[in-house]
Each structure stands twice: as C-alpha cells, then as structure tokens.
Amino acid sequence: MNPAVSLHDLSYSYEDDPLSQVLSSVTLDVLPGELMMLTGASGSGKTTLLTLIGGLRTGATGELRVLNTDLISAQPRDLLELRRRVGFIFQSHNLLPCLSALDNIRMGLELHEDWRHKGAPKIHSRCQEMLYLFGLESKANFMPKNLSLGQKQRISIARAIASNPVLILADEPTASLDKDSALATISTLNDLARQNHACVLVVTHDNKIMEYAHRTIHLVNGVISGSRC
C-alpha cells in the first residue's frame, strides 16, 4: 500500500531567519486508513509540519509527497488542487462570520466540483446531516458570533469532513470541547479512517483522545524523538 503522506529528510526554516531550524530531517510515512497523532511541546514544529503536508506552507527542503503530489516542486495550481482534497480542522475555527453555521458547511462543500454537480438539494441535505451528527441541528441558522467556542469547533470539524476527504489534517480539534464532545469527535475521525480509508493526522495535547491513535509521533525541537503504536 502506498503512503498517503511520505516525508524523507524534510527540513524547514523561516524564510526571514534561515538559521531557525523549525523542522530537521523529518522522515515519516502515513498510510491510508491510519489515524496518527502528533504530540510535543509548543514550538516543537507540529503545526508547521501539518501546514506543510496540507500545502498551506512552502519552502521546505527534502522530500514531501502527499496524495501522489510532490509538494517540494509543486506549482501554485498543484497546491490548490491538493488543498481541495484535504479536510482542514483549524484550532482557530476559521468560520466566516457573515455566514450561518449551515452556510459555513455548505461553503466547504461548494468548493468541490463533484458536490456542485450533485446540486443544491443534495448539498443542503448533507449539511443538515453533518449538523445532526454533531448535535447542532438547532444551531443551523446561528451566526458564529452567537455560538460557543465548542459549537464553533464542531461546525469547523463538520465543514472539514462533510466532503469525505481522503486526507484530514486537524490542529487541536478537541481543544475547545468537553470530554463527551471530544471523545465523540475523535471517534468520528477514527470511523472516517477505518470506513473511508482516510488518512487522519491530528496535532493534540489532549490526553483524553490518545487511545484512539493508531500511532503517536512525538516531536522535540523539530525532530521526531519517539513513535508509539
């Protein structure tokens, strides 16, 4: 089975500070169907690694292939096409404040050509399905400013997974959630990995969800210092 994500000797420094070694010679393969968690102290390079894998950041050296795309030599159009195949769950939620909860999810689906071809009724039905999955059907028409942090987080997760992406990148997805919601969320991500053969990478400090990891990678100062299955 070919890896969904493959890194070899991947290194990264900030462009304006070439001496800052954020990642150093990271080598890692992640398979389809695997839920991997990235742990480490603040500043260890976890989020930088996640954004490089998602094509949100460029400038790394070494080898980086994601969904059969070489990201080291990728052109802007290649990166855009890759990002459309990835479900991003941001720690800061990144909901559009001018759109309702349902329309934030809808916007995510409308970025995908196959969902646009399915038409508005199918898209609307999928949005309602996702709201129900996260217990937020009563919040469909609420604007983000009227949602709690936990509700915003769940809407962000619903938007990220609604299209059934083959790669899900999650930065602290349970940070704003209570224990029950956190466990339900990581269970849903685990189901996507198992049933849809999706590759799921989760940056987390949340000990409550660690048992769901198929593998845990620990980063220290941009270097993999340990791996646990």
C-alpha positions, 0 to 999 in steps of 0.5 A: 500500500502506498503512503498517503503522506511520505516525508524523507529528510524534510527540513524547514526554516523561516524564510526571514531567519534561515538559521531557525531550524523549525523542522530537521530531517523529518522522515515519516510515512502515513498510510491510508486508513491510519489515524496518527497523532502528533504530540510535543511541546509548543514550538516543537514544529507540529503545526508547521509540519501539518501546514506543510503536508496540507500545502498551506506552507512552502519552502521546505527542503527534502522530500514531501509527497502527499496524495501522489503530489510532490509538494517540494516542486509543486506549482501554485495550481498543484497546491490548490488542487491538493488543498481541495482534497484535504479536510482542514480542522483549524484550532482557530475555527476559521468560520466566516462570520457573515455566514450561518453555521449551515452556510459555513458547511455548505461553503466547504462543500461548494468548493468541490466540483463533484458536490456542485454537480450533485446540486443544491438539494443534495448539498443542503441535505448533507449539511443538515446531516453533518449538523445532526451528527454533531448535535447542532441541528438547532444551531443551523441558522446561528451566526458564529458570533452567537455560538460557543467556542465548542459549537464553533469547533464542531461546525469547523470539524463538520465543514472539514469532513462533510466532503469525505476527504481522503486526507484530514489534517486537524490542529487541536480539534478537541481543544475547545470541547468537553470530554463527551464532545471530544471523545465523540469527535475523535471517534468520528475521525477514527470511523472516517479512517477505518470506513473511508480509508482516510488518512487522519493526522491530528496535532493534540495535547489532549490526553483524553483522545490518545487511545484512539491513535493508531500511532503517536509521533512525538516531536522535540525541537523539530525532530521526531524523538519517539513513535508509539503504536 
